[in-house]
Amino acid sequence: MFSLISVFWFLKISFIFCHLSDPKCFWRIKDTENKIGDIETYCSFSISTKPGYVKNDYFSWNLDKKVTPKTNHLIFSVYLALEEINMNFHILPNISLVVNVECLRQKYDEKTGLALQSKEFIPNYSCTNERRYLIIFTAPIWAVTTRLGPLMFMYSIPELYCGHFHLSLSDNEQFPHLYQISPKDTSLPLAMVSLMVHFKWNWIGAMITNDDHGIQFLSKLRGEMQKHMVCLSFVFAILTEHSMVRKEFHKNFNLIVRSSAKVVIVYGDYASPIDLVLHWFKSKGLFRIWVSVSQFDIITNLGDFMLYSSSGTFIFSHQKPEISGFQKFIKTVYPSNYSSEFSFAKLWWTYFRCSLPPSNCKTLKNCPTKTVFKWLFRTPLGMAMSDTCYNSYNAIHAVAHSLHEMLLQQVDTWSNNDGKDLEFDTWKMFSILKTLQFVNPAGDLVNMNQNLKQDTEYDIFYIMDFQKHYGFKMKIGRFSGHLPSRQQLYMSKEMMEWATDVDQILPSACNIPCKPGFRKSPEEEMDICCFVCNPCPENEISNMTNMDQCVKCREDQYANEDHTLFLQKVVSILDYREPLGKALAGFALCFSVLTSGIFCVFLKHRETPIVKANNQTLSYVLLISLIFCFICSLLYIGHPTTVICILQQTTFAIAFTVATSTILAKTITVLLAFKITIPGRRMRWLLVSGAPKYIILICTMIQLILCGIWLGTSPPYVDADVHMVHGHIIIVCNKGSVIAFYCVLGYMGSFALTSFTVAFLARNLPDTFNEAKLLTFSMLVFCSVWITFIPVYQSTKGKTMVAVEVFCILASSAGLLLCIFAPKCYIILLRPHINSFRNFRKPHAKTENIS
């Protein structure tokens, strides 16, 4: 089992490699001497049998009929199939198939440039002593087949239509005797839409014939477009009456010109006035990228491709192999007319291997003319068959296989025939033919059952003009409807880029594509393919064209100014390495050292009046608390942690509570000192017992309780704010409970206001070293700083907000330090003669004498 699987995959990979590495190209010459182009005349091929082998010379007289070169091409394909069958001893041994060809003669009128059809058509009918026809093939004009159909049915002769599939001929009730050999175009709408999606064409036009065949195709096309987000810009339904075509053309011309659709799908009956419309488009200089089927791959009587476009044309054709012996057979039958490769190139496409384009050419358009001609005029592999020719070729083989099947069922009758003409049941043969499957000499599996032809495979060709008199066609892709959806369309990137110059093909869209940084927004009352381009919102990007939605940035990313790239957000903290962090840390350390220096000065001069005058113990407590106030500001600088965040708030709250409560105690001490100096007062015990010192303890305990409640309910934590400042991730200590923070702050503020009020009332009490004025001014500075802090703090973001908080801590602490202790240090250090008990007692004694 493993070996079988290995062999299968090896053969499959080998097939794909050969299919992609050995593509075929085609070229042909536009015959300017031929004034009728690729016009085909209607022909019927009446098939009968004859005992023995019939040489090709037997029916070569049919080639003497005056028909168009393209009709000769059709007849050659029928003759080739007959020759292959009659020479094959394995099919219908000792029996040959014979054909009688009848064609509508055509004369070319040089004045009008139109082909005039004569009505001389001899119907096939059966007379006495004449051989009976088994079946009749008709091609390629379906309209003539519908008119002659009843005549065929009258004579009880089944008919095979070998032209392109047409919906009108598939009505079994109207044409029970007729069967179409060409496969249905069931997968064609999906194949064309897949090509549009591949090239990102979402705004296209359609040109169809206004009949059941074209309308049904348009209905299926709309369904596939809706599934794949492709829209129709316009639909030009071409009437079948020639007299009305010009009026309809002028009616729709301005609509087509104003349309931004660069791609137009063409489908319908090629024998309709559609060729006139395409000619008028060319004469008006209106060129589009045409997407059509193989029946429009013809040269008109003016010597140009019917679907002429400066950007090239895309053609969908049913997959079929090339018949290697076709060209050789034509030379044998008609050596005088088809003796050179150029004569074949004038008749139809000749194919050659083109897997290795010229090495010095990056694209076909940039190739030197001599190089291209050497490349094009390689020895051709053979002459290609049109779809109609290939259908007729397969029809002959289908008849032969059907008759052979009937012979195998009647072996006894056939062996006793004694050389007489066999009588075949034509309807039985017709019934076998419609369900037949066989392999033709080209190796192609032919399935005559239309019900099993749902998933047709298509080859995709690109056709362009090379100079003026030459056409070039290259197979650039294929579509297989039976494969999964994402594998159905294959396009050869290398051959496509070399031949089509696809990068220069203009986009076929309703709007200009939305550039990166924009997104599509549907436009009201317009098709879904029409949209407006809106810029992406903040912190969203689009890095491709025509994006439906912008992509939102992650929390740690942000969008650049053009909204096309994700940028990593910068982590922002108040760091020691930054100038602002260095400055604040420097100030904190300097003031801490300064406070420590003042504390040392007070310790050294603790026996002096100025130190003792205002309760030196409270002064020591105040200085120590201010040292902690300065040091706690360092906790706000640097990368925070949970512990640091908790220490920030608790240290700040307790240190400042101690400082403000100490000032309140000092103020009350001053006030009590003057109150108890008056005889008879009973408040002396408050001062002697040191009652003001308990204020510090009580206030601090209350603050500790508040901090405990804060930490127990919603403690501070490390928070990364990604939305506060654009492009930055702010690492800050979240206060946790904002209410608790402002309660703590308000609690300290109440001390400050109380101290300020008491100090203000005691500012004019007489004493040599009364510090009430200093306390008043210090509290004024303190309150001013923290009152200003609240609005500034609320209006700043990021590390600036942290810096504001640190600055307020330093400013208020420095205000207390300098306003209270700077004058005293000035006296202690620079005016020591004032700081003595002798000078202190003189004004005091003078006061007592006065009193």
Buried (B, 14 or more C-beta within 10 A) or exposed (E): EEEEEEEEEEEEEEEEEEEEEEBBBBBBBBBEEBBBBBBBBBBBBBBBBBEEEBEBEBBEEBBEBEBBBBBBBBBBBBBBBBBBBBEBEEBBEEBBBBBBBBBBBBEBEEEEEEBEBEEEBEEBEEEEEEBBBBBBBBBBBBBBBBEBBEBBBEBEBBBBBBBBBBBBBBEEEEBEBBBBBBBBBBBBBBBBBBBBBBBEBBBBBBBBBBBEBBBBBBEBBBEBBEEEEBBBBBBBBBBBEEEEBEEBBEEBBEEBEEBBBBBBBBBBBBBBBBBBBBBBBBEEEEBBBBBBBBBBBBBBBBBBBBBBBEBBBBBBBBBBEBBEBBBEBBBBBBEEEBEEBEBBBBBBBBBBEBEEBBEEBEBBBEBEEEBBEEBBEEEBBBBBBBBBBBBBBBBBBBBBBBBBBBBEEEEEEBEEBEEEEBEBEBEEBBEBBBEBEBEBBBEBEBBBEBEEBEBBBBBBBBBBBBEEEBBBBBBBBBBBBEEEEEEBBBBBEEBBBBBBBBEEBEBBBBBEBBBBBBBBEEBEEEBBBBBBBEBBEEBBBBBEBBBEEBBBBEEEBBBEEBBBBBEEBEEBBBBEEBEBBEEBBEBBBEBBEBBBEBBEBBEEBEEBBBBBBBBBEBBBBBBBBBBBBBBBBBBBBBEBEEEBBBBBBBBBBBBBBBBBBBBBBBBBBBBBBBBBEEEEEEEEEBBEEEBBBEBBEEBBEEBBEBBEBBBEEBBBBBBBBBEBBEBBBBBBBBBBBEEBBEBBBEBBBEBBBBBBBBBBEBBEBEBBBBBBBBBBBBBBBBBEBBEEBEEBBEEBBBBBBBBBBBBBBBBBBBBBBBBBBEBBBEBBEEEEEBBEEEEBEEEEEEEEEEE
